[in-house]
Amino acid sequence: MYFNNGVNRNVSVRKTVFPNPKDIQLRVAAIGDIHLSRLVGMNDVIQILELLKEVKSDYICLLGDLIDSPTVLYDSRKVDELLYLVEECSKIAPTMIVLGNHDFINQEILGFPSVLKDMSIWNELDSIKDVHFLNNTTYTDGNVFFGGYLQPRESYFVEGEKYQRDAGPLYDDLKKQRVLLNDLPSDMVKILLTHSLEYLGDTRIKELLVPAYNLVLGGHDHNGCVPTLIDGFWPGNGGIISPKKQLFPKQVRGIVKADSCLYYVYSGGWSKITACAPSALQFLNFFCDPQIDIIDFIPGGQYQTENKRYVLRKHW
């Protein structure tokens, strides 16, 4: 148990096993939706790093929404926290980063949310040794292949209605990302990192991904804000509320088998109700653990998954 903003809480860790075609065992730690803000700061960063050190992964994947809004980058203290988090992650294991909508879309202005033009902070992170900012690009070391997909603004928002309601913009953009889809290696695990798994169940998108990848890791949905104590009993892959403020959404948590050889992993995220959400909902944070995913690729291993509430050895 550890202290987080003055409250004693655990971390929920989901451990999943998948087969590895290579004769080598690999571990990937995935964490999304940190949302550095006035509610999430250095205390959380230290806790995340302590946990990542203890689980001893070979790769770390940060699945977007590292910050709560581009305006967070105006605060030098928050920039320092972001840099410290990524630098220290890279000392633990090679670190992959994809951006979420809160990282590069400014929703705090009137009208249609605009894309952040200045990407210098993310490019600065990419210059750190063993950090790989995957902006529609790939990384491989010969043991595992990562593709990183930056979803366009239009896959989240649509002018006039605010939230996008179908897979059309996502499909139109993804099919153009040839480096992510074509001529991928056949002798190693292939993992696509993206932020939102919404609409990835669309038949057209699955037809793009099934030949290319074994696993898609994403966040965005914050485990549907299902309280930890009832998470194991909540039916299917549904949740209580989605980022679109939709009640009882259907596909926001758990692991979904999209095809015989393709799985979607909905990472629960570190934060649930964030600083930019209505304050009346923020009490849910007291009932929802921060979550991370540990994924083991084992030669000859069989798919299985388990959830545990993890107890850190140190208090902060």
NUKOL-599068 format. One record per residue: y, z, x negated of N, C-alpha, C in turn. Coordinates in pm, whole numbers, padded with zeros to 5 digits, always signed. Layout:
BEGIN
YZXYZXYZX;...
//
This chain:
BEGIN
-00118+00000-00086+00000+00000+00000+00124+00000-00089;+00230-00065-00041+00351-00069-00123+00473-00055-00034;+00587-00038-00098+00710-00020-00023+00782-00154-00012;+00822-00188+00108+00895-00312+00132+01011-00279+00227;+01134-00283+00171+01251-00250+00250+01236-00114+00319;+01174-00020+00245+01162+00116+00294+01045+00141+00387;+00960+00040+00409+00848+00055+00502+00717+00037+00428;+00620+00128+00452+00489+00115+00390+00411+00003+00457;+00367-00096+00379+00294-00208+00437+00189-00256+00338;+00087-00325+00391-00013-00391+00310+00016-00540+00304;-00064-00609+00223-00062-00754+00220-00196-00804+00272;-00194-00900+00362-00318-00963+00409-00351-01079+00317;-00471-01077+00264-00517-01183+00174-00637-01252+00238;-00624-01381+00256-00737-01460+00308-00802-01531+00191;-00929-01505+00170-01005-01568+00062-01099-01672+00123;-01089-01794+00073-01170-01905+00125-01243-01973+00011;-01367-02011+00034-01448-02081-00066-01472-02224-00020;-01453-02319-00112-01484-02459-00088-01569-02510-00205;-01652-02611-00182-01729-02669-00292-01640-02745-00388;-01681-02748-00516-01609-02822-00619-01704-02927-00677;-01664-03056-00675-01751-03159-00733-01765-03148-00884;-01669-03083-00949-01678-03063-01094-01755-02934-01123;-01818-02929-01238-01896-02812-01277-01804-02706-01337;-01711-02660-01256-01614-02561-01302-01564-02483-01181;-01541-02354-01198-01489-02272-01090-01339-02258-01106;-01266-02281-00997-01120-02276-01000-01068-02190-00886;-00956-02125-00910-00893-02044-00805-00747-02087-00789;-00708-02108-00663-00571-02143-00628-00514-02031-00541;-00396-01983-00576-00323-01887-00492-00209-01961-00425;-00201-01950-00293-00098-02019-00217-00015-01919-00139;+00115-01935-00148+00206-01847-00076+00323-01929-00024;+00355-01910+00102+00465-01984+00162+00565-01893+00229;+00678-01950+00264+00776-01885+00351+00821-01748+00301;+00867-01746+00176+00919-01621+00121+01055-01590+00184;+01140-01690+00201+01269-01676+00269+01358-01571+00203;+01387-01590+00074+01483-01502+00008+01613-01499+00089;+01662-01378+00118+01777-01363+00207+01826-01220+00194;+01912-01179+00288+01956-01039+00288+01841-00944+00322;+01735-00996+00383+01619-00913+00419+01509-00915+00313;+01508-01018+00231+01401-01037+00133+01465-01055-00004;+01430-00966-00097+01496-00969-00227+01404-00937-00342;+01459-00875-00445+01386-00853-00569+01265-00761-00548;+01274-00669-00456+01159-00583-00428+01039-00667-00386;+01064-00765-00299+00956-00855-00256+00906-00940-00372;+00999-00989-00453+00962-01073-00567+00867-00997-00660;+00899-00873-00689+00815-00792-00777+00677-00772-00715;+00673-00748-00586+00546-00727-00518+00460-00854-00522;+00523-00968-00498+00452-01096-00503+00393-01118-00642;+00472-01094-00743+00426-01117-00880+00313-01022-00918;+00324-00897-00874+00219-00799-00904+00087-00843-00840;+00095-00890-00718-00025-00935-00648-00084-01059-00715;+00000-01154-00753-00049-01275-00819-00115-01243-00953;-00063-01144-01023-00126-01103-01149-00265-01045-01123;-00279-00971-01015-00406-00905-00988-00514-01002-00943;-00478-01107-00869-00581-01198-00817-00625-01301-00919;-00549-01316-01029-00591-01398-01144-00632-01541-01104;-00536-01615-01050-00563-01753-01010-00537-01848-01127;-00593-01968-01115-00571-02073-01216-00446-02156-01186;-00407-02157-01059-00288-02231-01016-00220-02150-00906;-00087-02161-00902-00008-02099-00797+00065-02209-00721;+00060-02204-00589+00127-02304-00505+00229-02233-00416;+00355-02271-00430+00462-02218-00345+00492-02325-00241;+00467-02292-00114+00457-02393-00009+00585-02411+00072;+00698-02385+00013+00824-02414+00080+00887-02295+00149;+01015-02312+00187+01097-02205+00241+01102-02087+00145;+01128-02117+00020+01149-02010-00077+01276-01934-00044;+01375-02004+00014+01500-01941+00054+01517-01957+00204;+01605-01877+00262+01622-01878+00407+01720-01985+00454;+01803-02034+00363+01900-02138+00396+01962-02187+00265;+02005-02313+00258+02075-02357+00136+02198-02272+00104;+02257-02206+00206+02373-02123+00179+02338-02002+00093;+02210-01965+00088+02166-01855+00001+02199-01885-00145;+02202-02014-00179+02227-02054-00317+02371-02028-00360;+02459-01992-00266+02595-01953-00302+02601-01812-00358;+02492-01738-00342+02484-01599-00388+02413-01598-00523;+02484-01569-00630+02427-01575-00765+02311-01479-00781;+02315-01366-00709+02205-01271-00718+02076-01331-00662;+02087-01405-00552+01970-01469-00493+01917-01582-00580;+02009-01654-00644+01966-01758-00737+01888-01696-00852;+01935-01583-00902+01864-01513-01009+01725-01469-00963;+01715-01421-00839+01585-01380-00786+01490-01499-00777;+01543-01612-00733+01461-01733-00721+01413-01778-00858;+01503-01782-00954+01466-01825-01090+01364-01728-01150;+01385-01599-01130+01293-01500-01186+01154-01516-01125;+01148-01534-00994+01020-01552-00927+00943-01670-00986;+01009-01784-00997+00940-01904-01043+00905-01893-01191;+00996-01843-01272+00968-01828-01416+00848-01736-01439;+00843-01624-01367+00733-01530-01386+00602-01585-01330;+00610-01660-01220+00489-01726-01170+00431-01819-01276;+00518-01894-01342+00472-01992-01440+00406-01926-01560;+00439-01799-01585+00374-01726-01695+00234-01678-01655;+00210-01671-01525+00078-01630-01475-00016-01749-01470;+00034-01862-01416-00049-01983-01402+00044-02101-01375;-00002-02224-01403+00078-02341-01365+00117-02333-01218;+00244-02358-01190+00300-02334-01058+00351-02463-00995;+00301-02492-00875+00341-02610-00799+00439-02567-00690;+00544-02646-00670+00644-02615-00569+00666-02736-00479;+00663-02713-00348+00713-02811-00252+00822-02743-00170;+00912-02821-00117+01024-02766-00041+00993-02762+00108;+01045-02658+00173+01040-02649+00318+01174-02683+00378;+01180-02689+00509+01304-02728+00575+01419-02633+00544;+01392-02503+00527+01499-02409+00497+01552-02425+00355;+01478-02490+00269+01520-02509+00130+01622-02620+00114;+01617-02720+00201+01704-02836+00176+01775-02890+00299;+01755-02830+00416+01824-02874+00537+01919-02763+00580;+02047-02797+00592+02148-02700+00631+02161-02699+00783;+02116-02591+00845+02122-02580+00991+02241-02497+01038;+02327-02457+00945+02434-02365+00980+02567-02437+01003;+02561-02568+01020+02681-02644+01051+02667-02702+01191;+02778-02740+01251+02775-02797+01384+02715-02937+01378;+02649-02976+01487+02595-03111+01493+02456-03120+01433;+02419-03241+01393+02285-03269+01343+02266-03205+01206;+02162-03123+01187+02140-03059+01057+02140-03160+00943;+02206-03125+00835+02225-03220+00725+02139-03183+00604;+02103-03285+00528+02022-03266+00409+02111-03224+00292;+02064-03126+00218+02134-03080+00099+02143-03192-00004;+02263-03222-00048+02282-03332-00143+02260-03287-00288;+02297-03162-00316+02287-03112-00453+02150-03048-00473;+02060-03117-00543+01925-03066-00567+01913-03005-00707;+02026-02971-00767+02024-02930-00908+01940-02804-00930;+01943-02709-00836+01867-02586-00857+01718-02616-00861;+01671-02708-00777+01528-02741-00775+01490-02819-00899;+01579-02905-00945+01552-02977-01070+01551-02882-01188;+01634-02776-01181+01634-02676-01288+01500-02603-01293;+01444-02572-01176+01313-02509-01172+01207-02600-01232;+01218-02728-01205+01120-02825-01254+01121-02833-01406;+01232-02793-01469+01241-02799-01615+01172-02681-01684;+01132-02581-01606+01065-02464-01663+00923-02503-01702;+00878-02455-01817+00743-02484-01864+00640-02438-01760;+00544-02527-01732+00434-02500-01639+00480-02487-01494;+00600-02538-01462+00644-02548-01324+00651-02696-01287;+00596-02730-01172+00591-02869-01128+00648-02879-00987;+00770-02932-00977+00836-02953-00851+00787-03086-00796;+00703-03081-00694+00635-03201-00645+00712-03258-00526;+00807-03342-00557+00892-03407-00459+00839-03548-00435;+00735-03559-00352+00663-03685-00331+00606-03737-00463;+00556-03644-00544+00496-03676-00672+00364-03600-00685;+00294-03620-00796+00161-03562-00814+00150-03492-00948;+00047-03409-00960+00016-03342-01086-00136-03331-01098;-00188-03357-01216-00328-03328-01243-00345-03291-01389;-00439-03203-01414-00474-03166-01551-00618-03208-01582;-00674-03289-01494-00812-03334-01513-00914-03248-01441;-00873-03129-01395-00965-03041-01322-00937-03038-01173;-00811-03057-01135-00770-03058-00995-00652-03153-00981;-00638-03211-00862-00529-03304-00836-00443-03248-00724;-00312-03237-00749-00217-03191-00649-00122-03305-00613;-00105-03329-00484+00003-03413-00436+00101-03324-00363;+00231-03351-00378+00332-03272-00310+00418-03359-00222;+00418-03333-00093+00489-03417+00003+00612-03345+00058;+00729-03402+00037+00853-03351+00093+00877-03420+00227;+00860-03348+00333+00878-03407+00465+01026-03433+00492;+01059-03546+00553+01200-03579+00578+01259-03495+00690;+01390-03488+00691+01460-03413+00796+01413-03456+00935;+01391-03586+00954+01357-03638+01086+01222-03589+01137;+01137-03538+01048+01009-03485+01094+01024-03345+01152;+01141-03282+01129+01169-03150+01186+01266-03156+01303;+01369-03241+01290+01478-03245+01387+01501-03386+01438;+01546-03397+01560+01582-03526+01617+01716-03510+01687;+01805-03602+01660+01940-03594+01715+01935-03594+01868;+02010-03504+01928+02016-03495+02073+01922-03391+02129;+01805-03370+02069+01709-03271+02118+01685-03160+02017;+01741-03170+01901+01726-03079+01789+01587-03087+01729;+01482-03038+01797+01349-03035+01736+01272-03164+01764;+01204-03212+01660+01120-03331+01675+01001-03297+01766;+00958-03395+01847+00854-03369+01945+00730-03456+01928;+00727-03542+01827+00607-03623+01807+00591-03655+01660;+00479-03719+01626+00443-03742+01486+00501-03870+01429;+00573-03947+01511+00620-04077+01467+00696-04078+01336;+00805-04001+01320+00881-04002+01195+00799-03957+01075;+00710-03859+01095+00627-03812+00985+00530-03921+00940;+00468-03985+01035+00374-04093+01001+00446-04208+00931;+00560-04249+00983+00634-04361+00924+00673-04333+00780;+00708-04207+00752+00748-04172+00615+00627-04155+00524;+00524-04086+00572+00408-04057+00488+00336-04184+00444;+00326-04281+00531+00252-04403+00496+00321-04482+00384;+00449-04452+00360+00522-04519+00252+00501-04450+00117;+00441-04330+00116+00426-04254-00007+00298-04297-00079;+00303-04414-00138+00183-04473-00200+00127-04387-00312;+00214-04324-00390+00166-04245-00502+00084-04125-00453;+00109-04080-00331+00035-03967-00276-00096-04008-00211;-00113-04137-00181-00225-04181-00099-00320-04279-00167;-00272-04353-00264-00352-04462-00320-00405-04430-00459;-00526-04477-00488-00586-04469-00622-00596-04326-00675;-00632-04233-00588-00650-04095-00631-00786-04079-00698;-00799-03984-00791-00928-03966-00861-01037-03923-00765;-01160-03963-00794-01272-03933-00705-01360-03820-00756;-01335-03772-00878-01427-03676-00940-01372-03535-00946;-01269-03503-00866-01214-03368-00868-01157-03332-00731;-01134-03204-00709-01074-03158-00585-00933-03213-00574;-00898-03261-00455-00765-03317-00431-00697-03237-00320;-00580-03182-00352-00509-03093-00262-00370-03149-00234;-00337-03166-00107-00201-03205-00070-00123-03079-00031;-00009-03060-00093+00080-02950-00060+00196-03005+00022;+00223-02943+00134+00338-02979+00215+00384-02854+00286;+00495-02861+00357+00544-02738+00419+00489-02718+00558;+00506-02815+00644+00466-02800+00783+00340-02882+00812;+00243-02819+00877+00123-02891+00919+00134-02940+01063;+00248-02916+01125+00269-02967+01260+00259-03120+01257;+00189-03174+01351+00168-03318+01368+00065-03376+01271;+00014-03299+01176-00086-03356+01086-00219-03378+01155;-00234-03323+01275-00352-03351+01353-00347-03485+01425;-00234-03552+01419-00221-03684+01480-00323-03780+01418;-00389-03859+01503-00497-03947+01458-00451-04040+01346;-00332-04094+01357-00283-04188+01255-00264-04119+01120;-00216-03996+01123-00193-03924+00998-00326-03883+00935;-00421-03841+01017-00554-03808+00963-00618-03930+00898;-00596-04048+00953-00652-04169+00893-00594-04195+00754;-00470-04150+00730-00410-04161+00597-00467-04058+00500;-00492-03937+00551-00526-03825+00463-00675-03811+00434;-00758-03846+00531-00903-03824+00513-00958-03896+00390;-00923-04021+00362-00978-04085+00242-00920-04029+00112;-00808-03958+00121-00735-03920-00001-00759-03776-00045;-00770-03680+00050-00767-03539+00013-00885-03461+00070;-00911-03346+00005-01010-03250+00053-00946-03137+00132;-00820-03109+00097-00753-02992+00150-00605-03021+00164;-00545-02973+00273-00400-02977+00290-00352-02834+00309;-00261-02790+00224-00206-02655+00232-00063-02661+00283;-00032-02580+00384+00103-02575+00437+00137-02438+00489;+00262-02419+00526+00309-02293+00580+00385-02317+00709;+00510-02276+00711+00607-02308+00816+00587-02227+00944;+00465-02206+00987+00441-02145+01118+00428-01993+01115;+00429-01933+00997+00433-01787+00983+00321-01717+01059;+00204-01781+01063+00086-01726+01130+00109-01704+01279;+00205-01777+01334+00235-01760+01477+00289-01623+01512;+00329-01547+01408+00379-01410+01428+00280-01323+01505;+00151-01346+01482+00048-01262+01543+00037-01131+01464;+00053-01016+01527+00041-00889+01455-00093-00876+01383;-00091-00815+01267-00208-00809+01181-00329-00746+01249;-00307-00639+01323-00419-00565+01380-00494-00643+01487;-00431-00746+01545-00501-00825+01647-00525-00968+01600;-00493-00995+01473-00507-01131+01421-00650-01183+01435;-00748-01096+01406-00887-01137+01412-00939-01158+01553;-00863-01111+01652-00907-01122+01791-00830-01227+01869;-00716-01272+01812-00634-01369+01882-00710-01502+01888;-00719-01564+02003-00809-01680+02018-00766-01803+01939;-00866-01873+01885-00846-02004+01822-00745-02003+01709;-00665-02108+01704-00562-02123+01601-00423-02104+01659;-00416-02039+01775-00288-02020+01842-00211-01901+01790;-00086-01891+01836+00000-01781+01795+00083-01730+01911;+00179-01643+01879+00268-01587+01980+00394-01670+01995;+00453-01710+01880+00576-01788+01885+00581-01878+01763;+00637-01996+01778+00647-02093+01669+00790-02100+01618;+00814-02166+01503+00951-02181+01454+01043-02254+01552;+00985-02329+01646+01065-02395+01749+01095-02303+01868;+01059-02176+01856+01073-02078+01962+00981-02107+02080;+00876-02184+02056+00777-02212+02160+00683-02093+02173;+00661-02046+02294+00571-01934+02317+00427-01983+02322;+00340-01906+02261+00196-01929+02258+00160-02071+02211;+00211-02109+02092+00175-02240+02036+00028-02244+01999;-00030-02364+01992-00175-02377+01976-00222-02389+01831;-00152-02464+01748-00201-02491+01612-00103-02437+01510;-00110-02308+01480-00013-02248+01389-00075-02151+01288;-00207-02132+01292-00265-02032+01201-00412-02065+01178;-00467-02002+01073-00609-02020+01044-00637-02144+00962;-00762-02187+00967-00809-02304+00893-00872-02400+00993;-00829-02525+00989-00876-02625+01083-00953-02732+01009;-01073-02762+01057-01152-02870+01001-01106-03001+01066;-01036-03083+00989-00982-03207+01042-01082-03320+01039;-01178-03310+00946-01281-03413+00929-01394-03348+00850;-01504-03419+00834-01618-03361+00761-01582-03321+00619;-01479-03382+00561-01444-03349+00422-01296-03313+00407;-01225-03286+00516-01083-03253+00509-01053-03129+00593;-00987-03031+00530-00948-02909+00599-00797-02890+00588;-00738-02836+00694-00597-02795+00693-00594-02643+00686;-00520-02589+00588-00507-02446+00571-00365-02405+00608;-00351-02327+00715-00220-02279+00760-00193-02145+00691;-00118-02148+00584-00087-02024+00513+00007-01939+00597;-00027-01810+00609+00048-01723+00699+00189-01689+00657;+00215-01697+00526+00352-01675+00479+00385-01531+00449;+00480-01513+00358+00525-01379+00320+00613-01318+00429;+00704-01395+00483+00793-01348+00590+00743-01399+00724;+00775-01327+00830+00741-01371+00965+00870-01404+01041;+00943-01302+01081+01074-01324+01145+01180-01309+01038;+01259-01411+01017+01348-01417+00902+01491-01378+00939;+01577-01374+00836+01715-01330+00856+01793-01422+00948;+01754-01550+00955+01828-01644+01040+01779-01642+01184;+01673-01567+01212+01620-01557+01348+01697-01451+01426;+01689-01454+01559+01756-01351+01639+01711-01211+01599;+01806-01122+01582+01774-00987+01536+01682-00914+01634;+01685-00953+01761+01600-00887+01861+01453-00910+01834;+01420-01014+01756+01279-01043+01727+01232-00981+01596;+01323-00930+01516+01287-00890+01381+01199-00766+01375;+01188-00695+01486+01098-00579+01489+00953-00622+01468;+00921-00749+01497+00784-00797+01479+00739-00788+01333;+00835-00788+01240+00799-00778+01099+00725-00649+01067;+00745-00545+01144+00679-00417+01118+00532-00421+01157;+00492-00522+01232+00354-00532+01279+00276-00645+01212;+00346-00723+01129+00283-00841+01067+00287-00828+00915;+00170-00822+00853+00164-00815+00707+00217-00943+00643;+00279-00933+00525+00292-01052+00441+00152-01106+00411;+00140-01238+00395+00009-01298+00376+00010-01397+00260;-00102-01405+00189-00122-01511+00091-00265-01564+00108;-00288-01681+00051-00421-01741+00052-00475-01749-00090;-00601-01713-00105-00675-01731-00230-00787-01830-00200;-00791-01939-00272-00891-02042-00245-00973-02063-00372;-01102-02040-00361-01195-02058-00473-01273-02187-00454;-01272-02271-00557-01353-02393-00559-01470-02368-00653;-01592-02366-00597-01711-02326-00670-01812-02440-00669;-01867-02477-00785-01971-02582-00785-02086-02544-00693;-02120-02632-00602-02229-02603-00507-02195-02500-00402;-02068-02452-00400-02031-02350-00304-02025-02403-00162;-02043-02315-00066-02038-02349+00075-01911-02290+00137;-01853-02365+00230-01729-02319+00294-01753-02184+00363;-01667-02088+00333-01666-01960+00401-01530-01896+00382;-01493-01809+00472-01362-01747+00462-01369-01603+00510;-01283-01519+00454-01274-01380+00495-01131-01331+00477;-01092-01235+00559-00959-01176+00551-00971-01030+00510;-00881-00988+00419-00877-00849+00378-00733-00803+00371;-00714-00675+00398-00583-00615+00375-00586-00560+00234;-00500-00612+00151-00502-00584+00009-00410-00466-00023;-00457-00378-00107-00380-00261-00145-00336-00273-00290;-00207-00284-00313-00158-00289-00450-00175-00153-00517;-00201-00157-00647-00223-00032-00720-00092+00040-00752;+00016-00036-00757+00143+00023-00796+00238+00030-00677;+00325+00132-00676+00429+00145-00575+00561+00108-00641;+00648+00048-00560+00779+00008-00615+00887+00068-00525;
//
